[in-house]
Structures are given as C-alpha cells and as structure tokens.
Amino acid sequence: MKKKKIAATMLAATMVLTSVPVLAASGTKTAVLNTAKVSFNGGPVQNIQCYNIDGYNYVRARDITNNLNMWIFDYKNGKTGLMVDSTAEPESKKPMEKLTQKNATVQMKNAELAYNSFVINTECFLLNGRYYFKLADFAAASDNALEREKVGIEISANAGIVDEPNKQSFDGVSVQWNNDTKVIDVKRTNTDLLKIFNDIRANDGNPVATKPSEAESNTNNTASNNTQSTETGVDSQRKPALEGFENHQPQLPLTSAPKEGEVLANILIDKSKGAYLDKGMTKINKDNLNIPYRNSGSVGQCTWYVMGRFTEVTGIDLESNHNSFVFNPLDKWVTEANNEYNRDVYGITDPEQIVPKSIGIWDGHVVFIEWVDYDSNNQAETVYFTEANWNHYGDMKEGVFYPDYDGKVKKMQFDTFLKRGGKKFIGYVVAK
C-alpha cells in the first residue's frame, strides 16, 4: 500500500485515537438521489450529487476533498472509515462518475473519520464502492483535530522546553449554510499555530518564536542537519539520506505468503565475511552491510533490523525522517510517524488495521510484517513476520546479529501475534 512519495499519504490513520461522537442516522435506510448547491472556497456554485436520508444530504467524500485539494484514503482490513490529510494533494482530481440510481437501500455503519490523524466516530454508508458522509462530519473532524493541536501547542508553550511548535499552521474545513442563497459554503481554513504558541509564551513573559527569514531557511545548518522544506515551509530537520541510498532499488513485492524459516532480508554483501570484524562481535563490519542496514540503529537490535528491512522493502529511508525512529522510545514511534515532517510514513494504533510491509510495535519490541492472510471478511487471520534480537539464548548474545537465527520468517495466528510476549501492543508504522 504505497502512495506517491510527495507530501502525501496515508496518514493511515491511527492515529492519535481521540474519538468524538457525531450523531447520525442508523440501521437500514432509503437513500434518495439529490443535488446540493455547494461553493468551495468562495468559488462558483456547483451542483454536487448526493443522497438524502431523513432530511440530511450525504456526499461522496472525494467530491469534497478533491475540491479542497486534500488527500484521502479509505480504511482497509475490516474497519469502516476514511482518512483525510490536509497537507497532501489528491492522487487524482478526475471528475466523479455521474450518479444515476435514484433510490438505494443502504446500511448505515459506524465509522471513523480521521482528519490529520485525529479521529471522530460517526456513521456513513457505502454504495457502489464509494463512502458517503454528511458535510458536517468533515467540519466536525477538522474542528476536533484543531482543538487537539491547540492542546499540544498549549502544553509545549507552557512547558518552555521548545522554541517553536511542531506545526506552524493548520489547514481545516469549515461548512456553513447560507440561508439567503440556499448554498453550502465549504472553505479550506488556515489557523496560525505559531501565533497561538507565541501569544501563550508572551502572556507568560517568555520570548516568542520567530519564523526564519527566507535567507535563513535556505541556509544549511551543518551542525544539526536542519533543512527548510520547500513544499510546506515547515522545518523538517531531515538528515541526509543513507550513503548510496539513491541507488537502492526496493525488493519486488511478495505475491504469496513466504515460507517459515525463509530469510528474505539481504543484509550482508558477502556472507562469508559476516557482520563483525572480531570474534567478540563488538566491532561492526559496516562495509559488509547492504545500504538499508547501515542506519544509526545498533546492529543486532530489533529496531536496527526493522528500520533496515523497512527501507529494503519500501524504498523509504527512515534514517532521514527527523531522527524520529532512531532516538525515540518505541511507544512514541506511532505518534512520530504522524508528525508532518515524516512525509513518507504514517502511524496506526488500531491493531485490526494490520497490513503487510509495515512495522509492528510493542512496548519493548518491533517486527517487520512481511505478509498477512485475511479471511472472507477481510479480517487478519495469519501474520508472517521477521525480526531480530528476540529470544536469544544459549551462546547467543542480546543485541548481536545472528544471520542463522535473526531475520527468518515466522508465522503466527493474528490474535496470538498481538499478545506476543505479554507486551503492550502500540501500533504500526506504514509506508505512504
């Protein structure tokens, strides 16, 4: 599940699961084809096709996000919902198909609508492969996300431990009914989070944060490797990519479940030379490691392995993602994955949303998910994964890479997988 590698996708979702209920219809309903007059960002009035249920218009999600220039992704693997990312553009702005079915019997479903990784609970229906939500749901999801961002801003500003907020602005959605014109005004809004941060600090007598000048933003800080993003204007603090990474070609995707005990990772260039230069296995033979495995993680650790395997399979260099994964504890990985500077990945906290080519995270351990078997209801049944530094015993040292043991495919029932080792399951980091 890989989106284009611009500032896009999935945020897939999880996210910081802060649920806000939104009242809606329920049960089996009759949806009647209707047309709503909608103006996007003050532009010309459009006739948007929709379905009316109990006096409420339900619109196709893409009719909204495409007009607001926002990226959208539907939930997979048995869960109902959508994810909206206001920082990324749609993959396609192709006009939606014309609706011709005048009446439809639909089943209203409990659903999640995630906006920039914050979730509200609502209801929707699925018809001919398209999700339909009320317009008010998009505004409610946006408002919830903004309030959560403000909470984080207030905490960081009052704590006095940072000079500027993580995000400097927030793009939201407003929906208003114009009773005079009978038009729904839908607008993309912008909230200056830096100003909120500065106002709080100023009220506390602290110096305010300042946006860098254009000259400063284009100057490399070699000490911290900070760079100014030309796409978002947000300091992404990205590290240089791994040496030689530009020549790395991701592995071809699996077309069937791998065999237990099979080694899929290509870690060593010359297997006869091994990963270490000494018998004590303390001096790394880094020249013999393939590019994905030359990350800053300590060779032999589970984090080192999954970062390398993730890079090897997806082509995404986690090493350059703001140090989010090298220097953060595992229980922060999902949250970090959803920060806007991590443009190539997103985090999910819902364990049911397991997907292949992702990192599974417990409080104290990580694995790489190679393949997932699903049942007829798209629920995960069996998980195939690889890992390092798990159950080293006998003559095997903790935190040391053993090619004959680490990296071999393991197979496990999904329920058992989640409870593995009795550790708390945190979530997944997924490629966009």
KOLVEXGU-597783 format. One record per residue (C-alpha): x, y, z; residue in one letter; residue number from 0. Coordinates in steps of 0.5 Angstrom, whole numbers, plus 2048, in hexadecimal, padded with zeros to 3 digits. Each point is the difference from the previous one (the first is absolute). Layout:
<marmars>
+-----+-----+-----+----+-----+
:  c1 :  c2 :  c3 : aa :   i :
+-----+-----+-----+----+-----+
:   X :   Y :   Z :  a : NUM :
...
+-----+-----+-----+----+-----+
</marmars>
This chain:
<marmars>
+-----+-----+-----+----+-----+
:  c1 :  c2 :  c3 : aa :   i :
+-----+-----+-----+----+-----+
: 800 : 800 : 800 :  m :   0 :
: 805 : 805 : 7FE :  k :   1 :
: 7FD : 807 : 7FE :  k :   2 :
: 805 : 805 : 7FC :  k :   3 :
: 806 : 803 : 803 :  k :   4 :
: 7FE : 807 : 801 :  i :   5 :
: 7FD : 803 : 806 :  a :   6 :
: 7FB : 7FB : 800 :  a :   7 :
: 7FD : 7FA : 803 :  t :   8 :
: 7FC : 7FC : 803 :  m :   9 :
: 801 : 804 : 806 :  l :  10 :
: 7FC : 7F8 : 801 :  a :  11 :
: 7FE : 802 : 805 :  a :  12 :
: 801 : 7FF : 807 :  t :  13 :
: 801 : 803 : 803 :  m :  14 :
: 7FF : 804 : 806 :  v :  15 :
: 7F9 : 7FD : 801 :  l :  16 :
: 7FC : 805 : 803 :  t :  17 :
: 7F9 : 7FF : 7FF :  s :  18 :
: 7FB : 805 : 7FF :  v :  19 :
: 7F9 : 7FD : 7FF :  p :  20 :
: 7FB : 803 : 7FB :  v :  21 :
: 7F9 : 7FF : 800 :  l :  22 :
: 7FD : 7FD : 7F9 :  a :  23 :
: 7FB : 7FB : 7FD :  a :  24 :
: 801 : 7F9 : 802 :  s :  25 :
: 7FD : 7F9 : 7FD :  g :  26 :
: 7FE : 7FF : 7F9 :  t :  27 :
: 7FD : 806 : 7FD :  k :  28 :
: 7FE : 802 : 7F9 :  t :  29 :
: 805 : 805 : 7FC :  a :  30 :
: 7FC : 805 : 7FB :  v :  31 :
: 805 : 803 : 7FB :  l :  32 :
: 800 : 807 : 801 :  n :  33 :
: 804 : 806 : 7FE :  t :  34 :
: 803 : 805 : 805 :  a :  35 :
: 803 : 807 : 7FE :  k :  36 :
: 807 : 801 : 802 :  v :  37 :
: 805 : 805 : 800 :  s :  38 :
: 807 : 7FF : 801 :  f :  39 :
: 805 : 805 : 803 :  n :  40 :
: 7FB : 805 : 7FD :  g :  41 :
: 800 : 7FE : 7F9 :  g :  42 :
: 7FB : 7FF : 7FB :  p :  43 :
: 7FA : 7FC : 803 :  v :  44 :
: 800 : 7F8 : 7FE :  q :  45 :
: 7FA : 7FB : 800 :  n :  46 :
: 803 : 7FA : 804 :  i :  47 :
: 7FC : 7FA : 7FF :  q :  48 :
: 7FF : 7FD : 807 :  c :  49 :
: 7FB : 7FB : 803 :  y :  50 :
: 7FB : 803 : 805 :  n :  51 :
: 7FE : 7FC : 806 :  i :  52 :
: 7FB : 802 : 806 :  d :  53 :
: 801 : 807 : 7FD :  g :  54 :
: 807 : 800 : 800 :  y :  55 :
: 805 : 800 : 7FA :  n :  56 :
: 805 : 7FB : 800 :  y :  57 :
: 806 : 802 : 7FB :  v :  58 :
: 806 : 7FC : 7FD :  r :  59 :
: 806 : 801 : 804 :  a :  60 :
: 804 : 801 : 7F9 :  r :  61 :
: 7FB : 806 : 7FE :  d :  62 :
: 802 : 804 : 806 :  i :  63 :
: 808 : 7FE : 801 :  t :  64 :
: 801 : 801 : 7F8 :  n :  65 :
: 7FD : 807 : 800 :  n :  66 :
: 804 : 802 : 807 :  l :  67 :
: 807 : 7FD : 7FD :  n :  68 :
: 800 : 7FB : 805 :  m :  69 :
: 803 : 7F8 : 800 :  w :  70 :
: 7FB : 7FB : 802 :  i :  71 :
: 801 : 7F9 : 802 :  f :  72 :
: 7FB : 7FA : 802 :  d :  73 :
: 801 : 7FC : 805 :  y :  74 :
: 801 : 7F8 : 7FF :  k :  75 :
: 800 : 7FA : 803 :  n :  76 :
: 7F9 : 7FF : 803 :  g :  77 :
: 7FF : 807 : 803 :  k :  78 :
: 7FC : 806 : 7FD :  t :  79 :
: 802 : 807 : 7FF :  g :  80 :
: 805 : 805 : 7FD :  l :  81 :
: 806 : 804 : 801 :  m :  82 :
: 801 : 807 : 7FE :  v :  83 :
: 807 : 803 : 7FF :  d :  84 :
: 7FF : 808 : 7FF :  s :  85 :
: 808 : 800 : 7FF :  t :  86 :
: 800 : 7FC : 7FA :  a :  87 :
: 7FD : 800 : 7F9 :  e :  88 :
: 7FB : 7FC : 7FD :  p :  89 :
: 803 : 7FA : 7FC :  e :  90 :
: 7FA : 801 : 7FA :  s :  91 :
: 7FB : 806 : 7FF :  k :  92 :
: 7FD : 7FC : 7FB :  k :  93 :
: 7F8 : 802 : 800 :  p :  94 :
: 7FC : 7FB : 804 :  m :  95 :
: 7FB : 7FC : 7FC :  e :  96 :
: 7F9 : 802 : 7FF :  k :  97 :
: 7FB : 7FD : 805 :  l :  98 :
: 7FA : 7FD : 7FC :  t :  99 :
: 7FD : 7FC : 806 :  q : 100 :
: 7FA : 804 : 802 :  k : 101 :
: 7FF : 7FB : 806 :  n : 102 :
: 804 : 7FC : 804 :  a : 103 :
: 7FF : 7FC : 806 :  t : 104 :
: 806 : 801 : 805 :  v : 105 :
: 803 : 7FD : 806 :  q : 106 :
: 803 : 806 : 805 :  m : 107 :
: 806 : 7FE : 803 :  k : 108 :
: 804 : 802 : 806 :  n : 109 :
: 806 : 803 : 7FD :  a : 110 :
: 806 : 804 : 802 :  e : 111 :
: 802 : 807 : 7FC :  l : 112 :
: 808 : 801 : 801 :  a : 113 :
: 802 : 807 : 7FF :  y : 114 :
: 808 : 801 : 800 :  n : 115 :
: 800 : 7FA : 805 :  s : 116 :
: 7FB : 802 : 805 :  f : 117 :
: 7F9 : 7FC : 800 :  v : 118 :
: 7F9 : 801 : 801 :  i : 119 :
: 7FB : 7FB : 800 :  n : 120 :
: 7FA : 801 : 7FB :  t : 121 :
: 7FB : 7FC : 7FB :  e : 122 :
: 800 : 7FF : 7F9 :  c : 123 :
: 7FE : 7FC : 7FA :  f : 124 :
: 804 : 7FC : 7FB :  l : 125 :
: 7FD : 800 : 7F9 :  l : 126 :
: 803 : 7FD : 7FA :  n : 127 :
: 807 : 801 : 803 :  g : 128 :
: 7FF : 807 : 802 :  r : 129 :
: 800 : 803 : 807 :  y : 130 :
: 7FA : 805 : 802 :  y : 131 :
: 801 : 804 : 806 :  f : 132 :
: 7FC : 807 : 802 :  k : 133 :
: 804 : 806 : 7FE :  l : 134 :
: 7FF : 802 : 808 :  a : 135 :
: 804 : 7FA : 801 :  d : 136 :
: 806 : 803 : 7FC :  f : 137 :
: 800 : 806 : 804 :  a : 138 :
: 7FF : 7FC : 807 :  a : 139 :
: 806 : 7FC : 7FE :  a : 140 :
: 804 : 806 : 7FF :  s : 141 :
: 7FE : 804 : 806 :  d : 142 :
: 802 : 7FA : 804 :  n : 143 :
: 807 : 800 : 7FD :  a : 144 :
: 801 : 807 : 801 :  l : 145 :
: 7FE : 800 : 807 :  e : 146 :
: 805 : 7FA : 801 :  r : 147 :
: 805 : 804 : 7FD :  e : 148 :
: 7FF : 806 : 805 :  k : 149 :
: 800 : 7FC : 806 :  v : 150 :
: 807 : 7FE : 7FD :  g : 151 :
: 802 : 807 : 7FF :  i : 152 :
: 7FE : 802 : 807 :  e : 153 :
: 804 : 7FA : 803 :  i : 154 :
: 806 : 802 : 7FC :  s : 155 :
: 800 : 807 : 801 :  a : 156 :
: 7FE : 800 : 808 :  n : 157 :
: 806 : 7FB : 801 :  a : 158 :
: 805 : 805 : 7FD :  g : 159 :
: 804 : 7FA : 7FD :  i : 160 :
: 800 : 802 : 7F9 :  v : 161 :
: 801 : 806 : 7FC :  d : 162 :
: 7FA : 7FF : 7FB :  e : 163 :
: 7FA : 7FB : 7FF :  p : 164 :
: 801 : 7FA : 7FC :  n : 165 :
: 7FB : 802 : 7FB :  k : 166 :
: 800 : 807 : 7FE :  q : 167 :
: 7F9 : 800 : 7FD :  s : 168 :
: 7F9 : 7FC : 7FF :  f : 169 :
: 7FC : 7FF : 7FA :  d : 170 :
: 7F9 : 7FF : 802 :  g : 171 :
: 7F9 : 7FF : 7FD :  v : 172 :
: 7FA : 805 : 801 :  s : 173 :
: 7F9 : 7FE : 7FE :  v : 174 :
: 7FA : 806 : 800 :  q : 175 :
: 7F9 : 800 : 7FD :  w : 176 :
: 7FF : 807 : 7FD :  n : 177 :
: 7F8 : 800 : 801 :  n : 178 :
: 7FF : 806 : 7FB :  d : 179 :
: 804 : 7FD : 7FA :  t : 180 :
: 7FE : 7F8 : 803 :  k : 181 :
: 807 : 7FF : 7FE :  v : 182 :
: 805 : 7FC : 805 :  i : 183 :
: 807 : 804 : 800 :  d : 184 :
: 805 : 7FB : 801 :  v : 185 :
: 807 : 803 : 801 :  k : 186 :
: 807 : 7FE : 802 :  r : 187 :
: 802 : 804 : 806 :  t : 188 :
: 807 : 801 : 803 :  n : 189 :
: 802 : 801 : 807 :  t : 190 :
: 807 : 803 : 802 :  d : 191 :
: 802 : 7FC : 806 :  l : 192 :
: 807 : 803 : 800 :  l : 193 :
: 7FC : 807 : 802 :  k : 194 :
: 7FC : 7FC : 806 :  i : 195 :
: 806 : 7FD : 802 :  f : 196 :
: 803 : 807 : 800 :  n : 197 :
: 7FA : 803 : 804 :  d : 198 :
: 801 : 7FB : 805 :  i : 199 :
: 807 : 801 : 801 :  r : 200 :
: 7FF : 807 : 800 :  a : 201 :
: 7FB : 800 : 806 :  n : 202 :
: 805 : 7FC : 804 :  d : 203 :
: 805 : 805 : 7FF :  g : 204 :
: 804 : 7FC : 7FB :  n : 205 :
: 804 : 802 : 7FA :  p : 206 :
: 7FB : 7FE : 7FA :  v : 207 :
: 802 : 7FB : 7FA :  a : 208 :
: 802 : 803 : 7F9 :  t : 209 :
: 7FF : 7FD : 7F9 :  k : 210 :
: 807 : 800 : 7FD :  p : 211 :
: 802 : 805 : 7FA :  s : 212 :
: 800 : 7FE : 7F9 :  e : 213 :
: 808 : 800 : 800 :  a : 214 :
: 800 : 7FC : 807 :  e : 215 :
: 7FB : 7FB : 7FD :  s : 216 :
: 804 : 7FF : 7FA :  n : 217 :
: 807 : 7FF : 804 :  t : 218 :
: 802 : 7F9 : 802 :  n : 219 :
: 802 : 7FF : 808 :  n : 220 :
: 805 : 7FB : 7FF :  t : 221 :
: 800 : 7FF : 808 :  a : 222 :
: 7F9 : 7FE : 800 :  s : 223 :
: 7FF : 7FE : 7F9 :  n : 224 :
: 7F9 : 804 : 800 :  n : 225 :
: 7FD : 802 : 7F9 :  t : 226 :
: 7FA : 804 : 7FF :  q : 227 :
: 7FB : 7FD : 7FC :  s : 228 :
: 7FE : 803 : 7F9 :  t : 229 :
: 7FA : 7FC : 800 :  e : 230 :
: 7FD : 802 : 807 :  t : 231 :
: 804 : 806 : 803 :  g : 232 :
: 801 : 7FB : 806 :  v : 233 :
: 807 : 7FF : 803 :  d : 234 :
: 800 : 7F8 : 7FE :  s : 235 :
: 807 : 7FF : 803 :  q : 236 :
: 801 : 7FB : 7FC :  r : 237 :
: 807 : 7FC : 800 :  k : 238 :
: 804 : 7FF : 7FA :  p : 239 :
: 7FE : 7F9 : 7FD :  a : 240 :
: 804 : 7FA : 801 :  l : 241 :
: 806 : 800 : 7FB :  e : 242 :
: 7FF : 7FD : 7FA :  g : 243 :
: 7F8 : 800 : 801 :  f : 244 :
: 7FF : 803 : 7FA :  e : 245 :
: 802 : 7F9 : 7FC :  n : 246 :
: 7FC : 7FC : 805 :  h : 247 :
: 7FA : 7FC : 7FC :  q : 248 :
: 7FB : 7FD : 804 :  p : 249 :
: 7FE : 7F9 : 800 :  q : 250 :
: 7FB : 7FD : 7FC :  l : 251 :
: 7F9 : 800 : 804 :  p : 252 :
: 7FE : 7F9 : 802 :  l : 253 :
: 7FB : 7FC : 7FC :  t : 254 :
: 7FE : 7FB : 805 :  s : 255 :
: 802 : 7FE : 807 :  a : 256 :
: 807 : 7FF : 802 :  p : 257 :
: 803 : 7F9 : 803 :  k : 258 :
: 801 : 800 : 807 :  e : 259 :
: 807 : 800 : 801 :  g : 260 :
: 802 : 803 : 7FA :  e : 261 :
: 805 : 806 : 800 :  v : 262 :
: 7FD : 806 : 7FC :  l : 263 :
: 805 : 805 : 802 :  a : 264 :
: 806 : 802 : 7FC :  n : 265 :
: 804 : 802 : 806 :  i : 266 :
: 808 : 7FE : 7FE :  l : 267 :
: 803 : 802 : 7FA :  i : 268 :
: 805 : 7FA : 801 :  d : 269 :
: 7FD : 7FA : 805 :  k : 270 :
: 807 : 7FD : 801 :  s : 271 :
: 802 : 807 : 803 :  k : 272 :
: 7FB : 801 : 805 :  g : 273 :
: 7FD : 806 : 803 :  a : 274 :
: 806 : 801 : 805 :  y : 275 :
: 808 : 800 : 800 :  l : 276 :
: 801 : 7FD : 806 :  d : 277 :
: 7FE : 7F9 : 804 :  k : 278 :
: 7FD : 804 : 806 :  g : 279 :
: 7FB : 803 : 7FB :  m : 280 :
: 801 : 807 : 802 :  t : 281 :
: 803 : 804 : 7FA :  k : 282 :
: 7FB : 800 : 7FA :  i : 283 :
: 803 : 7FF : 7F9 :  n : 284 :
: 7FB : 805 : 7FD :  k : 285 :
: 804 : 800 : 7FA :  d : 286 :
: 7FD : 7F9 : 7FF :  n : 287 :
: 7F9 : 802 : 802 :  l : 288 :
: 7FB : 802 : 7FA :  n : 289 :
: 7FE : 807 : 800 :  i : 290 :
: 7F9 : 7FF : 803 :  p : 291 :
: 803 : 7FD : 806 :  y : 292 :
: 805 : 806 : 801 :  r : 293 :
: 7FC : 804 : 804 :  n : 294 :
: 801 : 803 : 807 :  s : 295 :
: 7FD : 7FB : 804 :  g : 296 :
: 804 : 7FB : 804 :  s : 297 :
: 802 : 7FA : 7FC :  v : 298 :
: 7FC : 7FA : 802 :  g : 299 :
: 7FB : 803 : 804 :  q : 300 :
: 7F8 : 800 : 7FE :  c : 301 :
: 800 : 807 : 7FE :  t : 302 :
: 806 : 800 : 7FB :  w : 303 :
: 7FD : 7FA : 7FD :  y : 304 :
: 7F9 : 802 : 7FE :  v : 305 :
: 803 : 807 : 7FE :  m : 306 :
: 804 : 7FD : 7FB :  g : 307 :
: 7FB : 7FB : 7FE :  r : 308 :
: 7FB : 805 : 7FF :  f : 309 :
: 805 : 804 : 7FC :  t : 310 :
: 802 : 7FA : 7FC :  e : 311 :
: 7F8 : 7FE : 7FE :  v : 312 :
: 7FD : 807 : 7FF :  t : 313 :
: 806 : 804 : 7FE :  g : 314 :
: 7FF : 805 : 806 :  i : 315 :
: 806 : 803 : 804 :  d : 316 :
: 7FD : 800 : 807 :  l : 317 :
: 807 : 803 : 802 :  e : 318 :
: 7FF : 806 : 7FD :  s : 319 :
: 7F9 : 801 : 803 :  n : 320 :
: 802 : 805 : 805 :  h : 321 :
: 803 : 7FB : 805 :  n : 322 :
: 7F9 : 7FE : 802 :  s : 323 :
: 802 : 7F9 : 800 :  f : 324 :
: 807 : 800 : 802 :  v : 325 :
: 800 : 804 : 806 :  f : 326 :
: 7F8 : 7FF : 803 :  n : 327 :
: 7FE : 7FA : 804 :  p : 328 :
: 7FB : 7FB : 7FD :  l : 329 :
: 7FA : 803 : 803 :  d : 330 :
: 801 : 806 : 7FC :  k : 331 :
: 801 : 7FD : 7F9 :  w : 332 :
: 7F9 : 801 : 7FE :  v : 333 :
: 7FF : 807 : 802 :  t : 334 :
: 806 : 802 : 7FD :  e : 335 :
: 7FE : 7FC : 7FA :  a : 336 :
: 7FA : 805 : 7FF :  n : 337 :
: 804 : 806 : 801 :  n : 338 :
: 800 : 805 : 7FA :  e : 339 :
: 808 : 7FF : 7FF :  y : 340 :
: 7FF : 7F9 : 7FF :  n : 341 :
: 7FD : 800 : 7F9 :  r : 342 :
: 802 : 7F9 : 7FE :  d : 343 :
: 7FC : 7FC : 805 :  v : 344 :
: 7FA : 801 : 805 :  y : 345 :
: 7FE : 7FC : 806 :  g : 346 :
: 7FA : 7FC : 802 :  i : 347 :
: 7FE : 7FE : 807 :  t : 348 :
: 7FA : 7FB : 7FE :  d : 349 :
: 803 : 7F9 : 801 :  p : 350 :
: 7FB : 7FE : 7FB :  e : 351 :
: 803 : 804 : 7FA :  q : 352 :
: 806 : 7FC : 7FF :  i : 353 :
: 803 : 800 : 7F9 :  v : 354 :
: 806 : 7FD : 7FD :  p : 355 :
: 806 : 804 : 7FF :  k : 356 :
: 7FF : 803 : 807 :  s : 357 :
: 804 : 801 : 807 :  i : 358 :
: 7FC : 7FC : 805 :  g : 359 :
: 802 : 804 : 807 :  i : 360 :
: 7FF : 7FD : 807 :  w : 361 :
: 803 : 804 : 806 :  d : 362 :
: 807 : 7FD : 800 :  g : 363 :
: 800 : 7FC : 7F9 :  h : 364 :
: 7FF : 801 : 7F9 :  v : 365 :
: 7FF : 7FC : 7FA :  v : 366 :
: 7FF : 800 : 7F8 :  f : 367 :
: 7FA : 7FE : 7FE :  i : 368 :
: 801 : 7FC : 7F9 :  e : 369 :
: 7F9 : 7FD : 7FE :  w : 370 :
: 7F9 : 800 : 803 :  v : 371 :
: 7FB : 7FB : 7FF :  d : 372 :
: 7F9 : 802 : 800 :  y : 373 :
: 7F9 : 7FD : 801 :  d : 374 :
: 7FA : 801 : 7FB :  s : 375 :
: 7FE : 806 : 805 :  n : 376 :
: 807 : 803 : 7FF :  n : 377 :
: 802 : 7FF : 807 :  q : 378 :
: 807 : 7FE : 801 :  a : 379 :
: 801 : 7F8 : 802 :  e : 380 :
: 807 : 7FF : 7FF :  t : 381 :
: 806 : 804 : 800 :  v : 382 :
: 807 : 7FF : 7FD :  y : 383 :
: 806 : 804 : 803 :  f : 384 :
: 807 : 801 : 801 :  t : 385 :
: 804 : 803 : 806 :  e : 386 :
: 807 : 800 : 804 :  a : 387 :
: 802 : 7FF : 807 :  n : 388 :
: 7FA : 7FC : 802 :  w : 389 :
: 801 : 7FA : 805 :  n : 390 :
: 808 : 800 : 7FF :  h : 391 :
: 802 : 7FA : 805 :  y : 392 :
: 806 : 7FC : 801 :  g : 393 :
: 806 : 802 : 7FD :  d : 394 :
: 7FC : 806 : 7FC :  m : 395 :
: 801 : 807 : 803 :  k : 396 :
: 7FB : 805 : 801 :  e : 397 :
: 801 : 806 : 7FA :  g : 398 :
: 804 : 7FC : 7FC :  v : 399 :
: 7FE : 7FE : 7F9 :  f : 400 :
: 800 : 7F8 : 7FE :  y : 401 :
: 7FF : 7FF : 7F9 :  p : 402 :
: 7FE : 7F9 : 801 :  d : 403 :
: 7FA : 802 : 805 :  y : 404 :
: 7FE : 807 : 7FF :  d : 405 :
: 7FC : 802 : 7FA :  g : 406 :
: 7FD : 7F9 : 7FF :  k : 407 :
: 7F8 : 801 : 7FE :  v : 408 :
: 7FC : 7FE : 806 :  k : 409 :
: 7F8 : 7FE : 7FF :  k : 410 :
: 7FB : 801 : 806 :  m : 411 :
: 7F9 : 801 : 801 :  q : 412 :
: 7FE : 807 : 800 :  f : 413 :
: 7FD : 800 : 807 :  d : 414 :
: 806 : 7FD : 803 :  t : 415 :
: 804 : 805 : 7FC :  f : 416 :
: 7FD : 806 : 803 :  l : 417 :
: 801 : 7FD : 807 :  k : 418 :
: 807 : 7FD : 7FF :  r : 419 :
: 805 : 800 : 806 :  g : 420 :
: 7FB : 803 : 804 :  g : 421 :
: 802 : 807 : 7FE :  k : 422 :
: 7FB : 806 : 7FF :  k : 423 :
: 7FF : 801 : 7F8 :  f : 424 :
: 801 : 807 : 7FE :  i : 425 :
: 7FE : 800 : 7F8 :  g : 426 :
: 803 : 800 : 7F9 :  y : 427 :
: 805 : 805 : 7FC :  v : 428 :
: 7FD : 7FF : 7F9 :  v : 429 :
: 803 : 803 : 7F9 :  a : 430 :
: 7FC : 805 : 7FD :  k : 431 :
+-----+-----+-----+----+-----+
</marmars>
